[in-house]
Amino acid sequence: MKIILLGTSWPYRGGLATFNERLARQFVSEGHEVEVWTFTLQYPSFLFPGKTQYTEETAPKGLTIRRELNSCNPFNWMRVGKAVKKAAPDLLICCYWMSFFAPAYGLISKIARKNGKTKCVALVHNMIPHEPNILDKLFAPYFVKSQDGFVALSDSVVKDIDHLDKKDKPKTFSPHPIYDHYGAQMSKEEACQALNLPDEKAFMLFFGLVRAYKGLDLLLDAFGEVKEALPNLQLIIAGEFYEDEAKYRAQLAQLGLENRVIVRNEFIPDGDLRKYFGASDLIVQPYKTATQSGVTQVAFHFEKPMLVTNVGGLGEIVHDGKMGYACAPEAKAIAEDLKDYFENKRQKAFTAYLKKEKTKYAWSNMTRAFEKILSQC
Protein backbone atom coordinates (compact mmCIF):
# COMPACT_ATOMS: atom_id res chain seq x y z
CA MET A 1 0.00 0.00 0.00
CA LYS A 2 0.83 3.64 -0.27
CA ILE A 3 0.45 5.18 3.20
CA ILE A 4 0.64 8.72 4.55
CA LEU A 5 0.95 8.96 8.31
CA LEU A 6 -0.13 12.42 9.50
CA GLY A 7 1.13 13.35 12.95
CA THR A 8 4.00 14.48 15.10
CA SER A 9 7.47 13.27 14.18
CA TRP A 10 11.06 14.51 13.97
CA PRO A 11 12.12 17.29 14.55
CA TYR A 12 9.53 17.23 17.33
CA ARG A 13 10.34 15.25 20.43
CA GLY A 14 8.40 12.97 22.76
CA GLY A 15 6.64 9.64 22.97
CA LEU A 16 4.10 10.34 20.23
CA ALA A 17 6.81 11.21 17.74
CA THR A 18 8.67 8.06 18.74
CA PHE A 19 5.51 5.99 18.29
CA ASN A 20 4.78 7.35 14.81
CA GLU A 21 8.32 6.81 13.60
CA ARG A 22 8.39 3.23 14.88
CA LEU A 23 5.00 2.48 13.33
CA ALA A 24 6.17 3.90 10.00
CA ARG A 25 9.26 1.68 10.15
CA GLN A 26 7.07 -1.37 10.70
CA PHE A 27 4.95 -0.57 7.66
CA VAL A 28 8.12 -0.03 5.60
CA SER A 29 9.56 -3.36 6.78
CA GLU A 30 6.39 -5.06 5.49
CA GLY A 31 6.89 -3.63 2.00
CA HIS A 32 4.61 -0.59 2.08
CA GLU A 33 5.45 2.84 0.69
CA VAL A 34 5.25 5.23 3.64
CA GLU A 35 5.61 8.96 4.14
CA VAL A 36 5.28 10.73 7.49
CA TRP A 37 3.78 14.21 7.18
CA THR A 38 4.46 16.21 10.31
CA PHE A 39 4.05 19.77 11.49
CA THR A 40 5.61 23.05 10.48
CA LEU A 41 3.86 24.39 13.59
CA GLN A 42 2.62 21.88 16.17
CA TYR A 43 1.65 24.09 19.13
CA PRO A 44 1.84 27.87 19.40
CA SER A 45 4.53 28.57 21.99
CA PHE A 46 2.04 30.06 24.46
CA LEU A 47 0.12 26.76 24.54
CA PHE A 48 3.20 24.62 25.13
CA PRO A 49 4.12 24.28 28.83
CA GLY A 50 7.55 22.68 28.35
CA LYS A 51 10.99 24.09 27.61
CA THR A 52 11.08 23.14 23.92
CA GLN A 53 9.03 21.14 21.44
CA TYR A 54 12.10 20.05 19.49
CA THR A 55 14.59 17.23 19.79
CA GLU A 56 18.33 17.66 19.54
CA GLU A 57 18.70 14.26 17.90
CA THR A 58 19.40 13.82 14.20
CA ALA A 59 16.68 12.84 11.73
CA PRO A 60 15.79 9.14 11.85
CA LYS A 61 17.38 7.24 8.99
CA GLY A 62 15.33 5.26 6.52
CA LEU A 63 12.13 7.31 6.86
CA THR A 64 10.62 9.93 4.55
CA ILE A 65 9.47 12.80 6.78
CA ARG A 66 7.88 15.93 5.35
CA ARG A 67 7.01 19.05 7.35
CA GLU A 68 3.63 20.08 5.97
CA LEU A 69 0.98 20.88 8.58
CA ASN A 70 0.42 24.15 10.43
CA SER A 71 -2.00 23.36 13.25
CA CYS A 72 -3.35 26.93 13.40
CA ASN A 73 -3.81 27.85 9.73
CA PRO A 74 -7.05 26.71 8.00
CA PHE A 75 -5.66 27.73 4.59
CA ASN A 76 -2.77 25.35 5.22
CA TRP A 77 -5.22 22.57 6.12
CA MET A 78 -6.92 22.99 2.76
CA ARG A 79 -3.57 22.92 0.96
CA VAL A 80 -2.47 19.78 2.81
CA GLY A 81 -5.83 18.13 2.14
CA LYS A 82 -5.50 18.82 -1.58
CA ALA A 83 -1.92 17.51 -1.52
CA VAL A 84 -3.06 14.24 0.11
CA LYS A 85 -5.94 13.99 -2.36
CA LYS A 86 -3.51 14.38 -5.28
CA ALA A 87 -0.98 11.93 -3.81
CA ALA A 88 -3.86 9.41 -3.54
CA PRO A 89 -2.51 7.10 -0.83
CA ASP A 90 -4.45 3.94 -0.13
CA LEU A 91 -4.43 4.82 3.56
CA LEU A 92 -4.24 8.10 5.47
CA ILE A 93 -3.54 7.60 9.17
CA CYS A 94 -4.30 10.61 11.37
CA CYS A 95 -2.50 10.23 14.69
CA TYR A 96 -4.96 11.76 17.13
CA TRP A 97 -4.38 12.56 20.79
CA MET A 98 -6.19 15.81 21.57
CA SER A 99 -9.06 17.88 20.21
CA PHE A 100 -6.83 20.87 19.39
CA PHE A 101 -5.87 19.03 16.19
CA ALA A 102 -9.38 17.82 15.32
CA PRO A 103 -10.32 20.67 12.93
CA ALA A 104 -7.11 20.30 10.92
CA TYR A 105 -7.23 16.51 10.78
CA GLY A 106 -10.95 16.53 10.02
CA LEU A 107 -10.75 18.97 7.10
CA ILE A 108 -7.69 17.29 5.59
CA SER A 109 -9.40 13.89 5.76
CA LYS A 110 -12.62 15.17 4.19
CA ILE A 111 -10.75 16.71 1.27
CA ALA A 112 -8.48 13.67 0.79
CA ARG A 113 -11.39 11.22 0.62
CA LYS A 114 -12.83 13.04 -2.39
CA ASN A 115 -10.36 11.27 -4.66
CA GLY A 116 -12.47 8.14 -4.31
CA LYS A 117 -9.44 6.05 -3.33
CA THR A 118 -7.99 7.15 0.00
CA LYS A 119 -9.38 5.64 3.19
CA CYS A 120 -8.89 7.49 6.46
CA VAL A 121 -8.25 5.33 9.52
CA ALA A 122 -7.46 7.20 12.72
CA LEU A 123 -4.87 6.06 15.23
CA VAL A 124 -6.41 7.24 18.50
CA HIS A 125 -4.25 7.53 21.62
CA ASN A 126 -6.85 9.52 23.57
CA MET A 127 -10.32 10.42 22.35
CA ILE A 128 -11.11 12.40 25.49
CA PRO A 129 -7.88 13.90 26.89
CA HIS A 130 -6.65 13.48 30.45
CA GLU A 131 -7.33 17.16 31.09
CA PRO A 132 -10.59 17.80 29.18
CA ASN A 133 -11.88 21.19 28.05
CA ILE A 134 -14.70 22.70 26.04
CA LEU A 135 -12.93 21.99 22.74
CA ASP A 136 -13.51 18.27 23.22
CA LYS A 137 -17.28 18.64 22.88
CA LEU A 138 -16.98 20.99 19.91
CA PHE A 139 -14.18 19.46 17.85
CA ALA A 140 -13.92 15.73 18.62
CA PRO A 141 -17.26 14.78 16.95
CA TYR A 142 -16.15 16.62 13.79
CA PHE A 143 -12.99 14.56 13.63
CA VAL A 144 -14.81 11.27 14.24
CA LYS A 145 -17.25 12.07 11.45
CA SER A 146 -14.37 12.60 8.99
CA GLN A 147 -12.86 9.13 9.46
CA ASP A 148 -13.64 5.76 7.84
CA GLY A 149 -12.43 3.70 10.80
CA PHE A 150 -10.42 3.69 13.99
CA VAL A 151 -7.57 1.85 15.69
CA ALA A 152 -7.38 2.63 19.43
CA LEU A 153 -4.66 1.70 21.90
CA SER A 154 -7.00 0.68 24.70
CA ASP A 155 -10.51 -0.69 25.04
CA SER A 156 -11.52 2.35 27.08
CA VAL A 157 -10.67 4.58 24.10
CA VAL A 158 -12.82 2.41 21.81
CA LYS A 159 -15.72 3.07 24.18
CA ASP A 160 -15.03 6.82 24.06
CA ILE A 161 -15.11 6.74 20.24
CA ASP A 162 -18.37 4.77 20.32
CA HIS A 163 -20.03 7.60 22.23
CA LEU A 164 -19.18 10.03 19.40
CA ASP A 165 -19.62 7.74 16.38
CA LYS A 166 -23.19 7.95 15.10
CA LYS A 167 -22.63 5.59 12.15
CA ASP A 168 -21.00 2.64 13.92
CA LYS A 169 -17.85 2.74 11.80
CA PRO A 170 -15.32 -0.12 12.09
CA LYS A 171 -13.02 0.20 15.05
CA THR A 172 -10.67 -2.06 16.98
CA PHE A 173 -8.41 -2.11 20.00
CA SER A 174 -4.75 -2.94 19.43
CA PRO A 175 -2.55 -2.53 22.51
CA HIS A 176 0.42 -0.20 22.52
CA PRO A 177 3.37 -2.19 21.10
CA ILE A 178 6.65 -2.40 22.93
CA TYR A 179 9.24 0.26 22.25
CA ASP A 180 12.19 -1.85 21.16
CA HIS A 181 14.71 0.65 19.85
CA TYR A 182 16.21 1.96 23.09
CA GLY A 183 19.13 -0.43 23.06
CA ALA A 184 20.11 -3.37 25.21
CA GLN A 185 19.42 -3.55 28.92
CA MET A 186 22.06 -2.26 31.30
CA SER A 187 22.90 -4.00 34.54
CA LYS A 188 21.88 -2.14 37.66
CA GLU A 189 25.51 -1.60 38.62
CA GLU A 190 26.40 -0.17 35.21
CA ALA A 191 23.29 2.05 35.07
CA CYS A 192 23.79 3.40 38.59
CA GLN A 193 27.40 4.20 37.82
CA ALA A 194 26.32 6.10 34.69
CA LEU A 195 23.80 8.12 36.73
CA ASN A 196 26.07 8.55 39.75
CA LEU A 197 23.69 6.65 42.02
CA PRO A 198 24.51 4.12 44.78
CA ASP A 199 23.74 0.66 43.39
CA GLU A 200 23.10 -0.81 46.86
CA LYS A 201 19.85 1.17 47.10
CA ALA A 202 16.45 0.01 45.84
CA PHE A 203 15.02 2.43 43.29
CA MET A 204 11.51 3.04 42.00
CA LEU A 205 11.17 5.18 38.89
CA PHE A 206 8.54 7.78 38.02
CA PHE A 207 9.32 8.50 34.37
CA GLY A 208 8.00 11.04 31.89
CA LEU A 209 6.41 14.47 31.84
CA VAL A 210 5.10 15.52 35.25
CA ARG A 211 1.46 16.55 34.95
CA ALA A 212 -1.31 16.67 37.54
CA TYR A 213 -3.20 13.63 36.22
CA LYS A 214 -0.13 11.42 36.57
CA GLY A 215 -0.50 11.35 40.35
CA LEU A 216 3.02 12.09 41.55
CA ASP A 217 1.47 13.57 44.69
CA LEU A 218 -0.17 10.18 45.42
CA LEU A 219 3.16 8.42 45.02
CA LEU A 220 4.92 10.82 47.37
CA ASP A 221 2.22 10.33 50.00
CA ALA A 222 2.55 6.56 49.60
CA PHE A 223 6.33 6.81 49.92
CA GLY A 224 5.85 8.77 53.12
CA GLU A 225 3.77 5.92 54.53
CA VAL A 226 6.44 3.26 53.83
CA LYS A 227 9.64 5.24 54.40
CA GLU A 228 10.26 3.66 57.81
CA ALA A 229 9.35 0.13 56.72
CA LEU A 230 11.53 0.36 53.58
CA PRO A 231 14.61 2.34 54.68
CA ASN A 232 16.65 1.32 51.60
CA LEU A 233 14.07 2.56 49.10
CA GLN A 234 14.61 5.68 46.99
CA LEU A 235 12.59 7.36 44.24
CA ILE A 236 13.84 8.71 40.91
CA ILE A 237 11.67 11.33 39.21
CA ALA A 238 12.96 11.63 35.64
CA GLY A 239 11.06 13.98 33.36
CA GLU A 240 10.25 17.59 32.67
CA PHE A 241 7.73 19.28 34.97
CA TYR A 242 4.73 20.68 33.12
CA GLU A 243 3.48 22.28 36.32
CA ASP A 244 5.02 23.95 39.37
CA GLU A 245 7.89 21.87 40.73
CA ALA A 246 7.84 23.89 43.96
CA LYS A 247 4.65 22.28 45.26
CA TYR A 248 6.21 18.84 44.97
CA ARG A 249 9.38 20.08 46.67
CA ALA A 250 7.20 21.36 49.49
CA GLN A 251 5.47 17.99 49.74
CA LEU A 252 8.84 16.23 49.92
CA ALA A 253 9.91 18.52 52.74
CA GLN A 254 6.66 17.98 54.63
CA LEU A 255 7.06 14.19 54.34
CA GLY A 256 10.75 14.23 55.23
CA LEU A 257 11.75 12.67 51.90
CA GLU A 258 14.16 15.27 50.51
CA ASN A 259 17.18 12.98 50.88
CA ARG A 260 15.44 9.96 49.38
CA VAL A 261 14.18 11.40 46.11
CA ILE A 262 16.33 12.18 43.06
CA VAL A 263 14.71 14.76 40.78
CA ARG A 264 15.85 15.15 37.18
CA ASN A 265 13.62 17.95 35.89
CA GLU A 266 14.50 17.64 32.23
CA PHE A 267 13.42 15.89 29.08
CA ILE A 268 15.21 12.54 29.00
CA PRO A 269 16.61 11.79 25.52
CA ASP A 270 16.09 8.35 24.03
CA GLY A 271 19.73 7.41 24.49
CA ASP A 272 19.48 7.81 28.27
CA LEU A 273 16.37 5.73 28.89
CA ARG A 274 18.33 2.51 29.35
CA LYS A 275 20.24 4.14 32.21
CA TYR A 276 17.13 5.11 34.20
CA PHE A 277 15.28 1.86 33.59
CA GLY A 278 18.43 -0.16 34.20
CA ALA A 279 18.97 1.47 37.60
CA SER A 280 15.37 0.89 38.70
CA ASP A 281 13.81 -2.06 40.49
CA LEU A 282 10.19 -0.98 39.94
CA ILE A 283 8.49 1.39 37.48
CA VAL A 284 5.65 3.32 39.13
CA GLN A 285 2.73 4.97 37.31
CA PRO A 286 0.28 6.27 39.94
CA TYR A 287 -2.02 7.93 37.39
CA LYS A 288 -5.35 9.42 38.43
CA THR A 289 -6.71 9.07 34.87
CA ALA A 290 -5.28 7.26 31.87
CA THR A 291 -5.94 5.52 28.61
CA GLN A 292 -2.63 3.75 28.08
CA SER A 293 0.99 4.74 28.49
CA GLY A 294 4.15 4.40 26.46
CA VAL A 295 6.10 4.15 29.73
CA THR A 296 4.49 0.76 30.32
CA GLN A 297 5.83 -0.51 27.01
CA VAL A 298 9.32 0.82 27.70
CA ALA A 299 9.18 -1.12 30.98
CA PHE A 300 8.21 -4.23 28.99
CA HIS A 301 11.20 -3.76 26.72
CA PHE A 302 13.59 -3.50 29.66
CA GLU A 303 11.72 -6.27 31.53
CA LYS A 304 10.99 -4.16 34.60
CA PRO A 305 8.02 -4.91 36.91
CA MET A 306 5.48 -2.14 37.23
CA LEU A 307 3.09 -0.65 39.73
CA VAL A 308 0.22 1.11 37.96
CA THR A 309 -3.15 2.35 39.08
CA ASN A 310 -6.18 0.56 37.69
CA VAL A 311 -7.46 3.43 35.54
CA GLY A 312 -8.16 3.49 31.81
CA GLY A 313 -6.34 0.71 30.02
CA LEU A 314 -3.40 0.33 32.42
CA GLY A 315 -4.98 -2.57 34.28
CA GLU A 316 -5.61 -4.33 30.96
CA ILE A 317 -1.87 -4.50 30.36
CA VAL A 318 -0.33 -4.97 33.82
CA HIS A 319 -1.67 -8.17 35.35
CA ASP A 320 -2.04 -7.57 39.05
CA GLY A 321 0.07 -9.84 41.23
CA LYS A 322 1.81 -11.50 38.27
CA MET A 323 4.09 -8.95 36.61
CA GLY A 324 3.38 -6.03 38.88
CA TYR A 325 0.41 -4.33 40.47
CA ALA A 326 -2.75 -2.58 39.27
CA CYS A 327 -4.14 -0.90 42.37
CA ALA A 328 -6.66 1.79 43.23
CA PRO A 329 -5.45 5.38 42.60
CA GLU A 330 -5.01 5.99 46.32
CA ALA A 331 -1.87 6.55 48.38
CA LYS A 332 -2.75 3.77 50.83
CA ALA A 333 -3.18 1.16 48.08
CA ILE A 334 0.08 2.22 46.44
CA ALA A 335 1.89 2.00 49.79
CA GLU A 336 0.59 -1.52 50.44
CA ASP A 337 1.85 -2.75 47.07
CA LEU A 338 5.24 -1.10 47.53
CA LYS A 339 5.65 -2.93 50.82
CA ASP A 340 4.58 -6.23 49.30
CA TYR A 341 6.98 -5.91 46.38
CA PHE A 342 10.10 -4.99 48.29
CA GLU A 343 9.51 -6.89 51.54
CA ASN A 344 8.56 -10.13 49.76
CA LYS A 345 11.19 -9.81 47.01
CA ARG A 346 8.78 -10.16 44.10
CA GLN A 347 11.13 -8.88 41.40
CA LYS A 348 12.44 -12.23 40.13
CA ALA A 349 9.02 -13.89 39.79
CA PHE A 350 7.40 -10.81 38.24
CA THR A 351 10.23 -10.44 35.73
CA ALA A 352 9.90 -14.06 34.62
CA TYR A 353 6.17 -13.60 33.93
CA LEU A 354 6.80 -10.29 32.18
CA LYS A 355 9.31 -11.88 29.76
CA LYS A 356 6.61 -14.28 28.56
CA GLU A 357 3.90 -11.63 28.37
CA LYS A 358 5.92 -9.13 26.29
CA THR A 359 5.71 -11.34 23.18
CA LYS A 360 2.07 -10.22 22.74
CA TYR A 361 3.01 -6.64 21.94
CA ALA A 362 4.68 -6.86 18.54
CA TRP A 363 4.44 -3.94 16.09
CA SER A 364 3.18 -6.35 13.43
CA ASN A 365 -0.01 -6.70 15.51
CA MET A 366 -0.58 -2.97 15.13
CA THR A 367 -0.14 -2.97 11.36
CA ARG A 368 -2.48 -5.98 11.07
CA ALA A 369 -5.08 -3.99 13.02
CA PHE A 370 -4.98 -1.27 10.33
CA GLU A 371 -5.27 -3.85 7.58
CA LYS A 372 -8.27 -5.39 9.35
CA ILE A 373 -10.07 -2.05 9.64
CA LEU A 374 -9.19 -1.09 6.08
CA SER A 375 -10.77 -4.31 4.81
CA GLN A 376 -14.04 -3.28 6.52
CA CYS A 377 -14.15 0.29 5.17
C-alpha positions as CSV (number, residue, x, y, z in Angstrom):
1,M,0.0,0.0,0.0
2,K,0.8,3.6,-0.3
3,I,0.4,5.2,3.2
4,I,0.6,8.7,4.5
5,L,0.9,9.0,8.3
6,L,-0.1,12.4,9.5
7,G,1.1,13.4,13.0
8,T,4.0,14.5,15.1
9,S,7.5,13.3,14.2
10,W,11.1,14.5,14.0
11,P,12.1,17.3,14.5
12,Y,9.5,17.2,17.3
13,R,10.3,15.3,20.4
14,G,8.4,13.0,22.8
15,G,6.6,9.6,23.0
16,L,4.1,10.3,20.2
17,A,6.8,11.2,17.7
18,T,8.7,8.1,18.7
19,F,5.5,6.0,18.3
20,N,4.8,7.3,14.8
21,E,8.3,6.8,13.6
22,R,8.4,3.2,14.9
23,L,5.0,2.5,13.3
24,A,6.2,3.9,10.0
25,R,9.3,1.7,10.2
26,Q,7.1,-1.4,10.7
27,F,4.9,-0.6,7.7
28,V,8.1,0.0,5.6
29,S,9.6,-3.4,6.8
30,E,6.4,-5.1,5.5
31,G,6.9,-3.6,2.0
32,H,4.6,-0.6,2.1
33,E,5.5,2.8,0.7
34,V,5.2,5.2,3.6
35,E,5.6,9.0,4.1
36,V,5.3,10.7,7.5
37,W,3.8,14.2,7.2
38,T,4.5,16.2,10.3
39,F,4.1,19.8,11.5
40,T,5.6,23.1,10.5
41,L,3.9,24.4,13.6
42,Q,2.6,21.9,16.2
43,Y,1.6,24.1,19.1
44,P,1.8,27.9,19.4
45,S,4.5,28.6,22.0
46,F,2.0,30.1,24.5
47,L,0.1,26.8,24.5
48,F,3.2,24.6,25.1
49,P,4.1,24.3,28.8
50,G,7.5,22.7,28.3
51,K,11.0,24.1,27.6
52,T,11.1,23.1,23.9
53,Q,9.0,21.1,21.4
54,Y,12.1,20.1,19.5
55,T,14.6,17.2,19.8
56,E,18.3,17.7,19.5
57,E,18.7,14.3,17.9
58,T,19.4,13.8,14.2
59,A,16.7,12.8,11.7
60,P,15.8,9.1,11.8
61,K,17.4,7.2,9.0
62,G,15.3,5.3,6.5
63,L,12.1,7.3,6.9
64,T,10.6,9.9,4.6
65,I,9.5,12.8,6.8
66,R,7.9,15.9,5.3
67,R,7.0,19.0,7.3
68,E,3.6,20.1,6.0
69,L,1.0,20.9,8.6
70,N,0.4,24.1,10.4
71,S,-2.0,23.4,13.3
72,C,-3.3,26.9,13.4
73,N,-3.8,27.8,9.7
74,P,-7.0,26.7,8.0
75,F,-5.7,27.7,4.6
76,N,-2.8,25.3,5.2
77,W,-5.2,22.6,6.1
78,M,-6.9,23.0,2.8
79,R,-3.6,22.9,1.0
80,V,-2.5,19.8,2.8
81,G,-5.8,18.1,2.1
82,K,-5.5,18.8,-1.6
83,A,-1.9,17.5,-1.5
84,V,-3.1,14.2,0.1
85,K,-5.9,14.0,-2.4
86,K,-3.5,14.4,-5.3
87,A,-1.0,11.9,-3.8
88,A,-3.9,9.4,-3.5
89,P,-2.5,7.1,-0.8
90,D,-4.4,3.9,-0.1
91,L,-4.4,4.8,3.6
92,L,-4.2,8.1,5.5
93,I,-3.5,7.6,9.2
94,C,-4.3,10.6,11.4
95,C,-2.5,10.2,14.7
96,Y,-5.0,11.8,17.1
97,W,-4.4,12.6,20.8
98,M,-6.2,15.8,21.6
99,S,-9.1,17.9,20.2
100,F,-6.8,20.9,19.4
101,F,-5.9,19.0,16.2
102,A,-9.4,17.8,15.3
103,P,-10.3,20.7,12.9
104,A,-7.1,20.3,10.9
105,Y,-7.2,16.5,10.8
106,G,-11.0,16.5,10.0
107,L,-10.7,19.0,7.1
108,I,-7.7,17.3,5.6
109,S,-9.4,13.9,5.8
110,K,-12.6,15.2,4.2
111,I,-10.7,16.7,1.3
112,A,-8.5,13.7,0.8
113,R,-11.4,11.2,0.6
114,K,-12.8,13.0,-2.4
115,N,-10.4,11.3,-4.7
116,G,-12.5,8.1,-4.3
117,K,-9.4,6.0,-3.3
118,T,-8.0,7.2,0.0
119,K,-9.4,5.6,3.2
120,C,-8.9,7.5,6.5
121,V,-8.3,5.3,9.5
122,A,-7.5,7.2,12.7
123,L,-4.9,6.1,15.2
124,V,-6.4,7.2,18.5
125,H,-4.2,7.5,21.6
126,N,-6.9,9.5,23.6
127,M,-10.3,10.4,22.3
128,I,-11.1,12.4,25.5
129,P,-7.9,13.9,26.9
130,H,-6.7,13.5,30.5
131,E,-7.3,17.2,31.1
132,P,-10.6,17.8,29.2
133,N,-11.9,21.2,28.1
134,I,-14.7,22.7,26.0
135,L,-12.9,22.0,22.7
136,D,-13.5,18.3,23.2
137,K,-17.3,18.6,22.9
138,L,-17.0,21.0,19.9
139,F,-14.2,19.5,17.8
140,A,-13.9,15.7,18.6
141,P,-17.3,14.8,16.9
142,Y,-16.2,16.6,13.8
143,F,-13.0,14.6,13.6
144,V,-14.8,11.3,14.2
145,K,-17.3,12.1,11.5
146,S,-14.4,12.6,9.0
147,Q,-12.9,9.1,9.5
148,D,-13.6,5.8,7.8
149,G,-12.4,3.7,10.8
150,F,-10.4,3.7,14.0
151,V,-7.6,1.9,15.7
152,A,-7.4,2.6,19.4
153,L,-4.7,1.7,21.9
154,S,-7.0,0.7,24.7
155,D,-10.5,-0.7,25.0
156,S,-11.5,2.4,27.1
157,V,-10.7,4.6,24.1
158,V,-12.8,2.4,21.8
159,K,-15.7,3.1,24.2
160,D,-15.0,6.8,24.1
161,I,-15.1,6.7,20.2
162,D,-18.4,4.8,20.3
163,H,-20.0,7.6,22.2
164,L,-19.2,10.0,19.4
165,D,-19.6,7.7,16.4
166,K,-23.2,7.9,15.1
167,K,-22.6,5.6,12.1
168,D,-21.0,2.6,13.9
169,K,-17.9,2.7,11.8
170,P,-15.3,-0.1,12.1
171,K,-13.0,0.2,15.1
172,T,-10.7,-2.1,17.0
173,F,-8.4,-2.1,20.0
174,S,-4.7,-2.9,19.4
175,P,-2.5,-2.5,22.5
176,H,0.4,-0.2,22.5
177,P,3.4,-2.2,21.1
178,I,6.7,-2.4,22.9
179,Y,9.2,0.3,22.2
180,D,12.2,-1.9,21.2
181,H,14.7,0.7,19.9
182,Y,16.2,2.0,23.1
183,G,19.1,-0.4,23.1
184,A,20.1,-3.4,25.2
185,Q,19.4,-3.6,28.9
186,M,22.1,-2.3,31.3
187,S,22.9,-4.0,34.5
188,K,21.9,-2.1,37.7
189,E,25.5,-1.6,38.6
190,E,26.4,-0.2,35.2
191,A,23.3,2.1,35.1
192,C,23.8,3.4,38.6
193,Q,27.4,4.2,37.8
194,A,26.3,6.1,34.7
195,L,23.8,8.1,36.7
196,N,26.1,8.5,39.7
197,L,23.7,6.7,42.0
198,P,24.5,4.1,44.8
199,D,23.7,0.7,43.4
200,E,23.1,-0.8,46.9
201,K,19.9,1.2,47.1
202,A,16.4,0.0,45.8
203,F,15.0,2.4,43.3
204,M,11.5,3.0,42.0
205,L,11.2,5.2,38.9
206,F,8.5,7.8,38.0
207,F,9.3,8.5,34.4
208,G,8.0,11.0,31.9
209,L,6.4,14.5,31.8
210,V,5.1,15.5,35.3
211,R,1.5,16.6,35.0
212,A,-1.3,16.7,37.5
213,Y,-3.2,13.6,36.2
214,K,-0.1,11.4,36.6
215,G,-0.5,11.4,40.4
216,L,3.0,12.1,41.5
217,D,1.5,13.6,44.7
218,L,-0.2,10.2,45.4
219,L,3.2,8.4,45.0
220,L,4.9,10.8,47.4
221,D,2.2,10.3,50.0
222,A,2.6,6.6,49.6
223,F,6.3,6.8,49.9
224,G,5.9,8.8,53.1
225,E,3.8,5.9,54.5
226,V,6.4,3.3,53.8
227,K,9.6,5.2,54.4
228,E,10.3,3.7,57.8
229,A,9.3,0.1,56.7
230,L,11.5,0.4,53.6
231,P,14.6,2.3,54.7
232,N,16.6,1.3,51.6
233,L,14.1,2.6,49.1
234,Q,14.6,5.7,47.0
235,L,12.6,7.4,44.2
236,I,13.8,8.7,40.9
237,I,11.7,11.3,39.2
238,A,13.0,11.6,35.6
239,G,11.1,14.0,33.4
240,E,10.3,17.6,32.7
241,F,7.7,19.3,35.0
242,Y,4.7,20.7,33.1
243,E,3.5,22.3,36.3
244,D,5.0,23.9,39.4
245,E,7.9,21.9,40.7
246,A,7.8,23.9,44.0
247,K,4.6,22.3,45.3
248,Y,6.2,18.8,45.0
249,R,9.4,20.1,46.7
250,A,7.2,21.4,49.5
251,Q,5.5,18.0,49.7
252,L,8.8,16.2,49.9
253,A,9.9,18.5,52.7
254,Q,6.7,18.0,54.6
255,L,7.1,14.2,54.3
256,G,10.7,14.2,55.2
257,L,11.8,12.7,51.9
258,E,14.2,15.3,50.5
259,N,17.2,13.0,50.9
260,R,15.4,10.0,49.4
261,V,14.2,11.4,46.1
262,I,16.3,12.2,43.1
263,V,14.7,14.8,40.8
264,R,15.9,15.2,37.2
265,N,13.6,18.0,35.9
266,E,14.5,17.6,32.2
267,F,13.4,15.9,29.1
268,I,15.2,12.5,29.0
269,P,16.6,11.8,25.5
270,D,16.1,8.3,24.0
271,G,19.7,7.4,24.5
272,D,19.5,7.8,28.3
273,L,16.4,5.7,28.9
274,R,18.3,2.5,29.4
275,K,20.2,4.1,32.2
276,Y,17.1,5.1,34.2
277,F,15.3,1.9,33.6
278,G,18.4,-0.2,34.2
279,A,19.0,1.5,37.6
280,S,15.4,0.9,38.7
281,D,13.8,-2.1,40.5
282,L,10.2,-1.0,39.9
283,I,8.5,1.4,37.5
284,V,5.7,3.3,39.1
285,Q,2.7,5.0,37.3
286,P,0.3,6.3,39.9
287,Y,-2.0,7.9,37.4
288,K,-5.4,9.4,38.4
289,T,-6.7,9.1,34.9
290,A,-5.3,7.3,31.9
291,T,-5.9,5.5,28.6
292,Q,-2.6,3.7,28.1
293,S,1.0,4.7,28.5
294,G,4.2,4.4,26.5
295,V,6.1,4.2,29.7
296,T,4.5,0.8,30.3
297,Q,5.8,-0.5,27.0
298,V,9.3,0.8,27.7
299,A,9.2,-1.1,31.0
300,F,8.2,-4.2,29.0
301,H,11.2,-3.8,26.7
302,F,13.6,-3.5,29.7
303,E,11.7,-6.3,31.5
304,K,11.0,-4.2,34.6
305,P,8.0,-4.9,36.9
306,M,5.5,-2.1,37.2
307,L,3.1,-0.6,39.7
308,V,0.2,1.1,38.0
309,T,-3.1,2.4,39.1
310,N,-6.2,0.6,37.7
311,V,-7.5,3.4,35.5
312,G,-8.2,3.5,31.8
313,G,-6.3,0.7,30.0
314,L,-3.4,0.3,32.4
315,G,-5.0,-2.6,34.3
316,E,-5.6,-4.3,31.0
317,I,-1.9,-4.5,30.4
318,V,-0.3,-5.0,33.8
319,H,-1.7,-8.2,35.3
320,D,-2.0,-7.6,39.1
321,G,0.1,-9.8,41.2
322,K,1.8,-11.5,38.3
323,M,4.1,-9.0,36.6
324,G,3.4,-6.0,38.9
325,Y,0.4,-4.3,40.5
326,A,-2.8,-2.6,39.3
327,C,-4.1,-0.9,42.4
328,A,-6.7,1.8,43.2
329,P,-5.5,5.4,42.6
330,E,-5.0,6.0,46.3
331,A,-1.9,6.5,48.4
332,K,-2.8,3.8,50.8
333,A,-3.2,1.2,48.1
334,I,0.1,2.2,46.4
335,A,1.9,2.0,49.8
336,E,0.6,-1.5,50.4
337,D,1.8,-2.7,47.1
338,L,5.2,-1.1,47.5
339,K,5.7,-2.9,50.8
340,D,4.6,-6.2,49.3
341,Y,7.0,-5.9,46.4
342,F,10.1,-5.0,48.3
343,E,9.5,-6.9,51.5
344,N,8.6,-10.1,49.8
345,K,11.2,-9.8,47.0
346,R,8.8,-10.2,44.1
347,Q,11.1,-8.9,41.4
348,K,12.4,-12.2,40.1
349,A,9.0,-13.9,39.8
350,F,7.4,-10.8,38.2
351,T,10.2,-10.4,35.7
352,A,9.9,-14.1,34.6
353,Y,6.2,-13.6,33.9
354,L,6.8,-10.3,32.2
355,K,9.3,-11.9,29.8
356,K,6.6,-14.3,28.6
357,E,3.9,-11.6,28.4
358,K,5.9,-9.1,26.3
359,T,5.7,-11.3,23.2
360,K,2.1,-10.2,22.7
361,Y,3.0,-6.6,21.9
362,A,4.7,-6.9,18.5
363,W,4.4,-3.9,16.1
364,S,3.2,-6.4,13.4
365,N,0.0,-6.7,15.5
366,M,-0.6,-3.0,15.1
367,T,-0.1,-3.0,11.4
368,R,-2.5,-6.0,11.1
369,A,-5.1,-4.0,13.0
370,F,-5.0,-1.3,10.3
371,E,-5.3,-3.9,7.6
372,K,-8.3,-5.4,9.3
373,I,-10.1,-2.1,9.6
374,L,-9.2,-1.1,6.1
375,S,-10.8,-4.3,4.8
376,Q,-14.0,-3.3,6.5
377,C,-14.1,0.3,5.2
